[in-house]
Amino acid sequence: MPVISEAQVFLIHFLVASAVLIALLYYCFGPSCTYLIDFVCYLPPDYLRCPISKFIEHFELTGFFERESIDLLEKVLERSGIGDEACVPITLHELPPNSSFNPAREEIEEVLFTVVKDLLAKHKLSPKSIDILVSNCSIFCPTPAITDMIINKFGLRSNVKSISLSGMGCSAGVLSVSLAKELLKVHKNSLALVLSAEAVTPNGYLGKRKSMLISNTIFRMGGAALLLSNRKHDKQTAKYKLVHLIRTHMGSDDKCYSCVMQHADEDGNIGVSLSKELLQVAANALKINLLELGPRVLPYSEQLLYLRWVICRQMWHAAGQEETYVPNFKKYHIYFAKSIVSIRV
């Protein structure tokens, strides 16, 4: 039977103690993760529903639009996929519609106050437990800011880190999450509340330009509240863990910069113009996103297959034997699968 010397026993104890200490230090001071504890989406009351037939009739009765413009709006509505259950604010049910500042503020208060109240009540959280507050709304930018409206309504702490984003379009929701994630890296053991909404009330376009009429049809009433955390004990109850967040900004290209733009037409009517290049710009941005996301989530086997296709394309380009290889994103990395797809209801 082998005999263990005192030096060997000391070495074993030292290694075990070192391993425990390293694990403890990593747990306390290691990189924090961002968890999505829960989210709530705004569900408007039934009396705010606006079926397509009512939508078109409303455009006709306002007297602001010519027949050609109404026919275009009807065609866009039929192809948009928006159903008859979609809702618009109460002021847009009126004739003429009231798109002034006060109804716009009331719309934001109705949407965001409701989702924040429901989210806090669902998890029995005190408003004073919120450490970070981020909101986004592209067009409507009041003073006091939207985050100030929430702080005043629910009585958040005076040292809450609050930021309101505006003018950032449809990407603002993801950008708000990104900003909250960066703030959670700095402020340990914190809760972040992210609010996303768009005010429909002040965004109606009353002119004749086709590219600006489209925005009248594709936006509806809605909003959401997300509760994020970097607290380690929330890992067991969180619905998702945020692993990767990638943003591609195409603003340096003039075509991309002007594909969605708010401006005034020749008659002075303000609206949001959607250019014909929008779909192509979005496709290019998505392609760049996937190229950056692929190496982070795909297994090495798929990455090698893609690399082989790139090499073969360079070799056979002159012969015209070029077949695009699309990686199978269903074979995402097992770590990615465990981190993202572990959903708890």
Secondary structure as UniProt FT lines:
FT   HELIX           6..29
FT   STRAND          34..41
FT   HELIX           46..48
FT   HELIX           52..62
FT   HELIX           67..80
FT   TURN            84..85
FT   HELIX           90..93
FT   HELIX           101..122
FT   TURN            123..124
FT   HELIX           127..129
FT   STRAND          132..137
FT   HELIX           146..154
FT   TURN            158..159
FT   STRAND          161..166
FT   HELIX           169..171
FT   HELIX           172..186
FT   STRAND          191..197
FT   HELIX           201..203
FT   HELIX           210..213
FT   HELIX           215..218
FT   STRAND          223..229
FT   HELIX           232..236
FT   STRAND          240..242
FT   TURN            251..252
FT   HELIX           254..257
FT   STRAND          260..264
FT   TURN            266..267
FT   STRAND          270..274
FT   TURN            276..277
FT   HELIX           278..297
FT   HELIX           300..316
FT   TURN            317..320
FT   HELIX           329..331
FT   HELIX           334..340
//
